[in-house]
């Protein structure tokens, strides 16, 4: 059984998860039972459709693994149980859950004055407005924001932006 869980803190965001996943299995040889080592894969669909393997040797102890990925997100795969023993006329039920969480980052802005007239400029506040375009590959809507910085003071950080977003300042005199 396949389950996909998505944690996206970005309003309007949609982490683009795959439609199918590969479950890997392998088992060691067992001379007593008369079979050689083997391995294979099963394609799991994200809609939860049950996948069945080809016939496997009775008594084989399978190790099951899966890894998931999505652009701009971290994924954790959980296979339960991760080891099964193939029995006579029986089916094993395995649950595979992928949990995706949007990767977040940020940037900092500071304002510095230079030149002979810098002492003549009072410690005014400067508004910096930025935006980033929509990115369908990453499932990001377009967004914008702003912050206030003061000349000569510590940088102001903007955090919680989706990884892969490319913020662009709206003021041509500012670079991020």
QUIVENDA-V63331 format. One record per run of one state. SS is the DSSP state (a for helix, b for strand, c for the rest). FROM is the first residue (numbers start at 1). TO is the last residue. If there is no record, write none. Layout:
BEGIN
SS_FROM_TO, SS_FROM_TO
END
This chain:
BEGIN
c_1_1, b_2_7, c_8_19, b_20_27, c_28_29, b_30_30, c_31_34, b_35_35, c_36_37, b_38_45, c_46_60, b_61_65, c_66_69, b_70_70, c_71_72, b_73_80, c_81_82, b_83_85, c_86_94, b_95_102, c_103_103, b_104_109, c_110_110, b_111_111, c_112_117, a_118_120, c_121_124, b_125_132, c_133_134, b_135_135, c_136_139, b_140_140, c_141_142, b_143_151, c_152_155, b_156_162, c_163_167, b_168_169, c_170_176
END
